[in-house]
Amino acid sequence: MDQSYLRKDTPTGGVVNIGDELPLWSAPFGVKLLEAVEYKPGLTALDIGFGSGFPLIELAMRLGESSVVYGIDPWEEACARAREKADLYGVGNVRIMEGVAESIPLDDRSIDLVISNNGINNVDDRKKVLAECARVSRAGGQLLLSLNLDKSMFEFYNCFEQVLIELGLDEEVERMHRHIAAKRPPLDHVLEELRQLGFVVKDLAYDQFNYHFTNGTAMLNHYQIRSGFLNAWVDILPPERAGEVFARVEDALNRQSEIDGGMKLSIPFVVVNAFFSPSL
């Protein structure tokens, strides 16, 4: 069985030049998030983890020139790409900062609106980032987070876990669950962290989209899967077992795809809409 997806180089340097494909993943979350923004003139906003510019630039255009929208992201080339887009579109109210959200270079109580489109799941220290969100937020400021939930891609993870169990890789099963918890923590944990920082949740908007594939082979070779997920899955395993494990996973997914007439990865997510009330 060809497992070239395990051997393909996944460059990060050149990919920024085709980064416009990334909204295929991020747009369903971002569209829902943008619907929840309380649009007002004169806002100072912040987008955490904007990648190559979505929804940062879209938010800036929707808010208009009376508002200023800061964006922070550690990816140097993506920041350059976002600047290029903003210049091309003639969007003058964007301020791009290359850096990590654990240390936001903005003053205390300077931001009216903080958004993060599935970015909080991918920072190194979520609690520190949320504390930074609280620090820069003005009283009454809005916080919007889109988060894909812990049941995301359960079709793959159930298969992966079954293969690990069959091979007696019990420790790797636990590592898989720790990986899921780190990247997609239970929602109630995130909500409690926000509450402790002074945020009050106004509402939760749940939604879901699905990734459809012909079979497991197509899924494992898809660029978004290889670039965004596969390395983390491989890292769960002993290096010498990766080929064996994924051969079984791929075969099992393909057999199930024949039964089901295709393969689906479910992506349930939520948009958390909160406001900052430091007195509580």
N, C-alpha and C positions, 0 to 999 in steps of 0.2 A: 504493500500500500504506500503510495507516494505521500510523504509527510513534509513536503517542501516548505509548508507554512512554518515549521519549526526551525528551518534553516535560513529562511529569507531575511536578508538585512532590512531593518525597518529604520530608514534614516529619519532624523529629526531636523536636519539642516534644510534640506530642500523641500520638505513637506509643506513648509509655510507658504510656498508659492502656489500650492493647490489647496490651501486651507479653506477655500470657499466651499469645499465639500463637507466640512465639519458641521455646518448647520443641519445636515441630514440627521445627525445625532442630537445636536443641541437645540434645534428649532422647536420641537414639541414642548420641551421644558420652557424655553424662552418666550414663546408666544403666550403660554399660560401665565407666565410671570408678568409680562408686559401688560396683560389685561388687568392685573391687580394694582398697578401703579396708580396712586392718587395724583393725577397731573395738575400741577399748579405752576403759575409763573414764578420766576425768581428762585427756584430751588437750587441747592447745592447737593449733588448726588455723587455716589461712589459705587462702582461696579467692581466686585472682587472676582478675579480669575476670568477675565474677558477673552482670553485666547487671542484669536486674530481679529477680534473686534465686534463680536456679537454676544450679548445685545447692546454693548456699550454705545456704538455709533447710532444704532436705531433709537435707543433711549434718548440720546442727545438731540436727534432730529425731532423726536416727538415732543420733547420738553420745550424746544425752541431756544432762541439766542438769549433770552433773559435768564436762562439757567446755565449752570456749569456742571459738567459731568466728569469726575475723575475716574480713572481706571487703573487698577494695579494688577500686575501679572509678572511672574518671574521669567517668562520665556522671551528672551531678547529679540529673536527674529519675529515672533508674533507681535510684539510691541511695534517693531518697525513696520510690519504689514498693516497694523491698525492705523498707524500714523499716515501711511500711504493712502489708505482708504478714506480717512477723514479729510485729507488734503484734496483727493480726487472729488469727493462729494461736496466739498466746500463747507464742511462742518467745523465751525470755529470755536465751539464751546466744549471741546473735548480736551482733557488734560491727562496724558498718559504717563504713568509712573512704572518703571521697571523695578520690581521688588517683590517681597513676600508679604502676605497679608498678616503675618504674625507681628509685623512692625510697620504700621501704616504711617507714612510721613505727612500726617495732617494733624491740625490742632484739635485739642479737646473740644467737644460740643460744636463742631463746625459743619456737620453734615445733616441734611434734612431727609435724605433717602439713601438707604444702603440696599443694593441688590447683589445677589450672587446666583448665577444660573448653573446649578449643579457643580459649583466650585468648592463649596464647603466640604463636600465628600472627599476632595482630593488634596487638601492641605496637609502639611506635616503635623500641625497641632491645632485641632479644631477648637478646643476650649480657649486657647490663646487668641485665635482669630476672632471668635465670638466676643471675647473680652475687648478686643480692639474695636469691633463694631460698636459696642456699648460706649467705649471711651470717646469715639468721634461723633456719636449721635447726639443731636439736640433733643431736648425734652419734647415728646410728641412726634419725633421723627419716625418715619416708616422704615421697616426692615422687611425685605422680601427674599426668601430663599426657596429655590426649587431643589428638590432632593429626590433622586431615585431611591426607591425603598428596598428593604432587605430581601424581598421576594423577586427582585429583578433577575431575569434569566434563569428562573428556577428550573426550566426545562433542561438547560445545560448542567446546572449544579447537581440536580438529582441524578443525572446520568453519571457525572463525574464521581459523585460520592459512591454510587453503586459499584463502579469499577474499582475504586480504592478499597472498598470493603471486600470485594471478591479477591483482590490481590493481597489482602492482609495488611494494608497500609493504614492501620488505625491512627497512628500519629498524624499522618497526612490528612485524614478526615478532620481531625481537630484543627490542624493548620488551615484547612479550607474554611472552616467555620470562623476562625479568628480573622481571616482575610476578609470575609463578608462583613463581619461586625465592624472592622476597622474602616472599610470603605463605605459601607451602608449601615450605619448604626441604627438601632431601633429608634423610631421617631420619638417615642416618649422620653428617651435619654436626651435628645437634642432640645426638646421642648422644656425639659427641666433645667438644662443648662441656660437656656434663654431666660427663663423665669428668674433664676438666681442672679442674673446680670441686670434685671430691671426691665426686661421686655415683657409685654403683655400680648398674648396671641389673640388677634382679632378674628381670624378664621383660617381654615385649612381647606384648600381646594385640591381634591384628589382627581387624578386622571391616569390614563394608560395609553401607550402606543405599543406596537408590535413590530419586530423585525422578522420578515419572512425570508426563507431561503429554500432552495431546492432540497438540500440535505445537509448533513453535518460537514461534509467535505467543503461545500460552498461556504458554509458559515465560518469554518476554521481558516479559510483562505481569504475571507473578506478583510479589506484593509483596516476598517474600523476595529474589528475584532483583534487582528494581529497587532495593531499599534496601541490599542487602548486596554486590552485585557489579557492577551495570550501570555505575555512575559510573566505577569503576576501568577497566572495559573501554573505555568511551568516551574516557577520558583517555589511553589508548594511542594514539589516532588524532589526526591533524590535525583541528581542529574542523570545517573545511569539508568533510571527507570522511566524517564520522560517519554522516550519513543514507544516503549511498551504500553504505557498507560494511555497515551493519546491514540495509539492504534486501536485499542479496545474502545475508547470513547467514540472515536470517529466511526468505527464499525457499528456500534450500538445506535448512535444517532442516525446513521444511514438506514439501518434496518427499521427503526421507528418511523423514519420519514417515508419509507415505502408504504408502511401501513397507513400513515396519516395523510399521505398525498402532499408531503412537504414538511418543512420544519419552521417552527415559530419560537422566537425569544420574546417573552413578555417583559415590558418595561413599565411597571407601575411607579407613579411618582406623585409627589405632593408639592404644592406651593404654600409655604408658611407665610402668612401675612400678619406682621406684628408691629407694635409701636413701642417706643422707648418711654418709660415712666420711672425715672430714677428714684422717685420718692417712695415707690412701693417696695 
